[in-house]
Amino acid sequence: MTLRATVAELVREFRASGRIVIVGASLAGLRAAETLRGEGFTGSLTIIGDEPYEPYDRPPLSKQVLKGWVPADHTKLPRMREVDADWRLGVAAVGLDRVTKRVRLADGEEVPYDRLLIATGTRARQWPNPDEAALEGVHTIRSRDDAARLQKEFSESPSRVVVIGAGFIGSEVASVCRELDIPVTVVERGSAPLVGALGGVIGGIAARLQRDHGVDLRCGLGVSSLEGDSGGHVRRACLSDGTVVDADVVVASLGSIRNVEWLEGSGLAAGFWGVGCDAGGRAFDINGVVTDSVFVAGDVARAPHVLYEYQFLAMEHWDNAVFGAEVTAHNMVNLEPHYRPHLLLPGFWSGQFGVNIKSVGVPPFGDEIVFTQGSVEDRRFAAAYGRRGRIVAAVTFDHGKWLEYYARLIERSGPFPPPPSGWDQPADTEPMPAEFPDPRVPTAIPDVVLTGHAPSERTAEFRPRRH
Ligand SMILES: Cc1cc2nc3c(=O)[nH]c(=O)nc-3n(C[C@H](O)[C@H](O)[C@H](O)COP(=O)(O)OP(=O)(O)OC[C@H]3O[C@@H](n4cnc5c(N)ncnc54)[C@H](O)[C@@H]3O)c2cc1C
C-alpha cells in the first residue's frame, strides 16, 4: 500500500469511528454538526442543549420579533443539510471529566465522548439586585422566550420604557420603541451609545441619531435602583444623579456572560472571556497547553488572531459563530496536516433608527479614526480605525457596500489613513483620536496567576479580582 493510500485509509477510519458530543444546541452547535456530517463523519453524534427548542436565530429577536413582525417561535435556523444526531434538548451539561472523557448532565446521566465541542455561547447579564430584577416588567433579552415576553409588553403600549445600557442590543431595543411610538429613556454609564464597540467619535453620532428620533438619552449616568408598586410591578428607575424616571418596562442590556461555569474543575482555560483555544478551535488547558480532544466555537471561544498581534479575541458575532464552527468541525474530523485556521475578519451589523450600521475588523484595537467617505451630516459614511500607521477596522453607516474595500485593506495590513477609495471623499480627512474608554480603568475581570515553585507544581489558576 502506498503512503497516500495509507493516509486516506487513516482519514476514513478517523471519520467513521468514535463519538462526538456537542454541548450547546444553537448557531455554532448546529453549523458544526452539519459540517461534521458533511465531511463524512459517520460515528455517533450527540447534541446537548439546555433550551427546549431546536436551534433558532438570535439577531431577529431584538429587531423583527420585538417590532411584532415575526413571532418569536418563527426564528428557527434553516438547516443546511440533514443531521443524523441524538438531540438532548432541555437538559444542561453540568460537568466535564476530561480523564474519563464524560459530560455530566443535569439529570445525572453521563455522556461519553472521544471528541467534544464546546459551543455554550453566552447569556444576558441580569440586573444585579435580585429583588429588583424579579419585579414584573424588568427584562433582559437573549432567548426567544425573553423576546416573546418583551414583545408582549411592547404590544400593550407601555407609558415609558427605560433601557439600561446603550450597547448594540440596548440601542436596537430603543430604536424599536421609537418605531412603535413608545416613549423611551436610555441610561448609559459611558459617554455615548456604542462607545465601547466603536469609540466616542462614532458614539457622538449615535447619540445625535437617538435624540433626533425622540430618545431621552442620559449618558454618563447609572441606574442606582429600580422601584416597584405594591403589586410587584416596576414603576420607576432611580438614576445616579438623583433623578427618577417613571416607567412600566425596564430592559437591562448590560452585556453578556460566557457560559463556562459547567467547565469548573475540568482543567480547561475557561474564564471570564470564554474558553481559550488555538486558531483551529482546539481548547487550551489552564496552563495554555493545547488539548487533542476538546474543541471550542462561537461566542464562548477566544482565540489568537494573526492580524491583531496574536491577541485572543472573544467575539459575539453571528459570522464568527458560523465560520468558527465550520472550521473547528473540519479540524475535528481531519488529520493534522489538513487542519484549517479560523481567520475570519471579525464583522457585525446592526439596524437602528433607520440606519444600517456595519463594521469590519476590531475597532477598539485602533486609537485613531478618520472619515473616508460620505457625509456624517447625512449619516451615510465610512470611517477607518488605525493603530500605529495601519488600518485595523472600519465602520459604515448606510454605506455597507464599501466594507469589502476596507476589509481587503485590513487583511493586507494596509496603511492608515487608508488610500482614498476614489469616490465620495469627505472634505475633512484628518485622523483624530477614536476616543475609546480608558483601558487602564480597573475592571472586575479575573486574573490568571501562576502558582507553585517547583517545575512539577507550577500551574496557572484563575483568581477573581474584586474592585
Ligand atoms: C438579541 C440579539 C441580537 C443579536 N444581533 C446580532 C446582530 O445583529 N449581528 C451579529 O453579528 N450578531 C448578533 N447577535 C449575536 C449572535 O446571535 C451570536 O453571536 C450567536 O448566537 C452565537 O452563537 P453560539 O452558538 O456561539 O452561542 P449561543 O447562540 O449563545 O448558543 C449557545 C447555546 O448553548 C446553550 N447552553 C449554554 N450553557 C449550556 C450548558 N451548560 N449545557 C447545555 N447547553 C448550554 C445556550 O442556552 C444556547 O442555546 C445577537 C444576539 C442577540 C442575543
The ligand as an SDF file (V2000), in Angstrom:
LIG
                    3D

 53 58  0  0  0  0  0  0  0  0999 V2000
  -30.9130   39.8410   20.7600 C   0  0  0  0  0  0  0  0  0  0  0  0
  -29.6400   39.5260   19.9890 C   0  0  0  0  0  0  0  0  0  0  0  0
  -29.3670   40.1920   18.7930 C   0  0  0  0  0  0  0  0  0  0  0  0
  -28.2030   39.9160   18.0820 C   0  0  0  0  0  0  0  0  0  0  0  0
  -27.9560   40.5850   16.9100 N   0  0  0  0  0  0  0  0  0  0  0  0
  -26.8200   40.3410   16.2340 C   0  0  0  0  0  0  0  0  0  0  0  0
  -26.5360   41.0610   15.0140 C   0  0  0  0  0  0  0  0  0  0  0  0
  -27.3180   41.9060   14.5720 O   0  0  0  0  0  0  0  0  0  0  0  0
  -25.3600   40.7600   14.3640 N   0  0  0  0  0  0  0  0  0  0  0  0
  -24.4670   39.8290   14.8380 C   0  0  0  0  0  0  0  0  0  0  0  0
  -23.4060   39.6100   14.2230 O   0  0  0  0  0  0  0  0  0  0  0  0
  -24.7250   39.1330   15.9690 N   0  0  0  0  0  0  0  0  0  0  0  0
  -25.8640   39.3790   16.6810 C   0  0  0  0  0  0  0  0  0  0  0  0
  -26.1120   38.6860   17.8370 N   0  0  0  0  0  0  0  0  0  0  0  0
  -25.1230   37.6970   18.3220 C   0  0  0  0  0  0  0  0  0  0  0  0
  -25.3380   36.2940   17.7320 C   0  0  0  0  0  0  0  0  0  0  0  0
  -26.6680   35.9090   17.8740 O   0  0  0  0  0  0  0  0  0  0  0  0
  -24.4020   35.3340   18.4530 C   0  0  0  0  0  0  0  0  0  0  0  0
  -23.0840   35.6680   18.0490 O   0  0  0  0  0  0  0  0  0  0  0  0
  -24.6910   33.8600   18.1640 C   0  0  0  0  0  0  0  0  0  0  0  0
  -25.9500   33.4950   18.6500 O   0  0  0  0  0  0  0  0  0  0  0  0
  -23.6190   32.9770   18.7950 C   0  0  0  0  0  0  0  0  0  0  0  0
  -23.9450   31.6270   18.6170 O   0  0  0  0  0  0  0  0  0  0  0  0
  -23.3950   30.4860   19.6070 P   0  0  0  0  0  0  0  0  0  0  0  0
  -23.9830   29.2100   19.0900 O   0  0  0  0  0  0  0  0  0  0  0  0
  -21.9440   30.6120   19.7800 O   0  0  0  0  0  0  0  0  0  0  0  0
  -23.9950   30.8570   21.0400 O   0  0  0  0  0  0  0  0  0  0  0  0
  -25.4970   30.9520   21.5460 P   0  0  0  0  0  0  0  0  0  0  0  0
  -26.3980   31.4050   20.4480 O   0  0  0  0  0  0  0  0  0  0  0  0
  -25.4350   31.7520   22.7980 O   0  0  0  0  0  0  0  0  0  0  0  0
  -25.8820   29.4520   21.9000 O   0  0  0  0  0  0  0  0  0  0  0  0
  -25.3570   28.7400   22.9750 C   0  0  0  0  0  0  0  0  0  0  0  0
  -26.3730   27.6830   23.3690 C   0  0  0  0  0  0  0  0  0  0  0  0
  -25.8260   26.8460   24.3690 O   0  0  0  0  0  0  0  0  0  0  0  0
  -26.7630   26.6790   25.4180 C   0  0  0  0  0  0  0  0  0  0  0  0
  -26.0590   26.3450   26.6680 N   0  0  0  0  0  0  0  0  0  0  0  0
  -25.3810   27.1860   27.4910 C   0  0  0  0  0  0  0  0  0  0  0  0
  -24.8610   26.5150   28.5320 N   0  0  0  0  0  0  0  0  0  0  0  0
  -25.2110   25.2110   28.3720 C   0  0  0  0  0  0  0  0  0  0  0  0
  -24.9680   24.0410   29.1140 C   0  0  0  0  0  0  0  0  0  0  0  0
  -24.2280   24.0520   30.2240 N   0  0  0  0  0  0  0  0  0  0  0  0
  -25.4970   22.8790   28.6510 N   0  0  0  0  0  0  0  0  0  0  0  0
  -26.2280   22.8420   27.5100 C   0  0  0  0  0  0  0  0  0  0  0  0
  -26.4880   23.9330   26.7620 N   0  0  0  0  0  0  0  0  0  0  0  0
  -25.9790   25.1040   27.1770 C   0  0  0  0  0  0  0  0  0  0  0  0
  -27.4570   28.0370   25.4660 C   0  0  0  0  0  0  0  0  0  0  0  0
  -28.6860   28.0000   26.1530 O   0  0  0  0  0  0  0  0  0  0  0  0
  -27.6390   28.2940   23.9680 C   0  0  0  0  0  0  0  0  0  0  0  0
  -28.7600   27.6520   23.4700 O   0  0  0  0  0  0  0  0  0  0  0  0
  -27.2800   38.9500   18.5780 C   0  0  0  0  0  0  0  0  0  0  0  0
  -27.5570   38.2720   19.7840 C   0  0  0  0  0  0  0  0  0  0  0  0
  -28.7150   38.5650   20.4840 C   0  0  0  0  0  0  0  0  0  0  0  0
  -28.9990   37.8530   21.7930 C   0  0  0  0  0  0  0  0  0  0  0  0
  1  2  1  0
  2  3  1  0
  2 52  2  0
  3  4  2  0
  4  5  1  0
  4 50  1  0
  5  6  2  0
  6  7  1  0
  6 13  1  0
  7  8  2  0
  7  9  1  0
  9 10  1  0
 10 11  2  0
 10 12  1  0
 12 13  2  0
 13 14  1  0
 14 15  1  0
 14 50  1  0
 15 16  1  0
 16 17  1  0
 16 18  1  0
 18 19  1  0
 18 20  1  0
 20 21  1  0
 20 22  1  0
 22 23  1  0
 23 24  1  0
 24 25  2  0
 24 26  1  0
 24 27  1  0
 27 28  1  0
 28 29  2  0
 28 30  1  0
 28 31  1  0
 31 32  1  0
 32 33  1  0
 33 34  1  0
 33 48  1  0
 34 35  1  0
 35 36  1  0
 35 46  1  0
 36 37  1  0
 36 45  1  0
 37 38  2  0
 38 39  1  0
 39 40  1  0
 39 45  2  0
 40 41  1  0
 40 42  2  0
 42 43  1  0
 43 44  2  0
 44 45  1  0
 46 47  1  0
 46 48  1  0
 48 49  1  0
 50 51  2  0
 51 52  1  0
 52 53  1  0
M  END
$$$$
